[in-house]
Amino acid sequence: MSLVSLGDMAQSFMLRRHMGQVKADLALHTQEMTTGLTTDIARRTDGDLGPLNAISASLARLETLASVTSEMQLWSGAMQSALEAIDNRAIELGPQLLSAASARQPATFAAVSGEGEAAFLAAVGYLNTSLDGRALFGGVATDHSPLPDSASLLNQVAEVAQGATSVADLRDRLDTWFGPGGGFETAAWRGGAALEPVTIAQGETARLTPTALSDGIRDTLKGLALAALAGRDLPGPGIEDKAAMLAAAGDTLIGSSGARAALSADLGITEQRIADAQTRNAAEMTALKFAESQIRAADPFEAASRVQEAETQLQLIYTLTARLSGLSLADYLG
Amino acid sequence: MSLSSAMNATLSGLTVSARMAELVSSNVANAMTPGYVRRTAELAARETGGQGVRLVAILRTADMHLLSERRMAQAGEAGAAARAAFLAVAEHAVGTADTSSSLSARVNALDSALLAAAGRPDSDVRLGAVVDAAAALTNHLGAASATIQTARATADSRIASQVGRLNDALAQIADLNTRIQIGSIAGQDTSALLDLRQQQIDSVAEILPIREVARADGAVALFTPGGASLLEGSPSVFGFTPHPVVTADMTQENGALSGLTLNGRAIATGPGSFIDGGGLAAQFAIRDESAPAAQASLDGLARDLIERFSGLDDSLPPDAPGLFTDAQAGFSGEETGLATRLAVNAALDGATWRLRDGLGAPSPGPAGDATRLNALHAAMTAALPASSPALPSGARSLATRVSDLTSDAAAARLSADSAQSFAAARASALQEQELAGGVDTDQEMQSLLTIENTWSANARVLQVLDDLLARLMEI
């Protein structure tokens, strides 16, 4: 039966089916060509989205790390310049104090003591610096300055020194006050515990350790305070006492330079690590974006040739439809 | 009298030619009618009452084997299409990796927000971003499980409408059976009724796979390959009660959703049951298997979220919920529907600093403390085993868990897609074959030419006989 006849509907059904298929293909490949992305990512990856998900997760994280590290860089830079400023003042003042102590000129005493006081006030000011609303040297207490304002801190130190009978006694008192567990920590310090490490790259952390409680800072403040107190006639107004005080101040400042340098160096290493991490993160991001586009991108040449193919096929179907509909015996029967 | 018997024979030729022309015209008129089967005439020489031709019967040239195969394929296609459509919905609900609104993008956003907040714990904006990202994650899970439950409710209502259509069609087929039997006993042409019955059977072929068995006097009996009798004399009646609202805890097992009855007796609806293989079984599979499985993985993920982030906070009692809660409490032990109950801890409402200082903290602590934020981030990235049986048991980080989930959904959709395109290709190939056996107007025109010739020849014979008779009269 089917050998001698072919139902009319079979032909139109077949043509319709092919036309639908080719049109769907055409739409798909046109979309791929215009967006440059594959339309069905699951089909492209055979349903294994693990690698693509991992890449997206890494990219999202690297973007955040880029902003986190640039912030860290800002803060560590500000801390570094504060430390430098304090160090410069101390290095300048140390020899001046020693030479003034040996010169024994009361006029010079007053001048260098005044210098010392100014330097103390400036140093405390630097330690109380905040950047973008964040206190830098207070550990986790970032919302307020770690030390009282500079004048009242100096007054606190003066109160401790009040009533000291000799230079040695005064030095002892200040050593205790600035030492571990002393008044500087318990009364003056308002900061918190050390900062937590911050993630700067995949599996790598950095932490900004310097605080107003770091060793180099304490000794520097102590030295500057000694010079300032000499100007306030403590422990006494005698030339000998003043000379001894200034000599002690100079010694302390010069002696603490190593600790200050170490503090700066540590911070410098952290800064370097942050910069390295930034570079590596950027490189990783480029590599991951490339890998992502390898997975997601549709080959434009392939898409274009598929579009062409579908176009040709559709034109053929149209031609056939027109020709076949003209082929009817009824048209030839006169 | 041989002249008059010759005239009789010629007359029979003319009548049969006219009947055949009628068949051709009916065939041509119905060339585009779906379900119309081409009619042909069966002719034979007259045995009694002299010479001549007679129309023995009008034949419907249906290929029963092809018809039955096509119906099976149609049922299979309907089932595969329903399954693929649901799996595409389920895949879309979790989202694929390349969209910014996918579940994995939500997890990445939470990861980034935690990292940024740990870099600057004093920033309320960043803490707020963490809470927002966590809320977006819970909302996504809630929305995904709502989508899945809606798909179950849709499947439930489709079952109801399919059962309704099936019952109506079976009753009509039974009625047509009776009319065909009466017609064929009376010796009438029942072709039109047969066409109508075939159309009725076709209309439910995609609901159930149907086997047609011929019975006496043109009647048919209908069965499913699974063995259910749909029509044997009297029609079977299916029973089903729809439920407009479906929630995760409602199942056929616990009686909250309706099963299927056949003539008042409950029947199984799963794989290998009486009704297996068509659209109806696929809707049952969606409602009772695929959708609950998809819901179970979402619930498992919700449980993983709750457990991952609890027990981290020293400001809370050990059993208190962490960042994510089961309706503001610890995990209740009831996993079903957990994805809809998942919520961010209310302690964070208007007090995002509790992320930094502990969920149980009465007042803000040191503004730069990143300990708890780091712990939260570590909990996200730590590879932990899942306690839910619905998730793969190996240790995974949160991002990998979600990635597994999306990959599973994508792979399931892909395999359903290829099953569907196979079933569709088979069904359309069979349909094409069936249509090839349908009306061919060229063939009809050709037979019309033959009919025309035959009729003219008969008329010519009649004219000659008339001449002969006239000659006789002239004598």
Interface residues (C-beta under 8 A of the other chain):
Chain A: M1 S2 V4 S5 L6 G7 D8 M9 A10 F13 M14 R17 L37 I41 A42 R43 T45 D46 G47 D48 L49 G50 L52 N53 A54 S56 A57 A60 R61 E63 T64 L65 S67 V68 E71 M72 G133 R134 G138 G139 V140 A141 T142 D143 G192 A193 L195 E196 P197 V198 T199 R296 S328 L329 A330 L333
Chain B: A31 M32 P34 R38 T61 E91 T96 A97 D98 S104 A105 V107 N108 A109 D111 S112 A113 L115 A116 A118 G119 R120 P121 D122 P366 A367 G368 D369 A370 T371 N374 H377 A399 T400 V402 S403 D404 T406 S407 A410 A411 A412 R413 L414 S415 D417 S428 Q431 E432 Q433 L435 A436 G437 G438 V439 D440 T441 D442 Q443 M445 Q446 L449
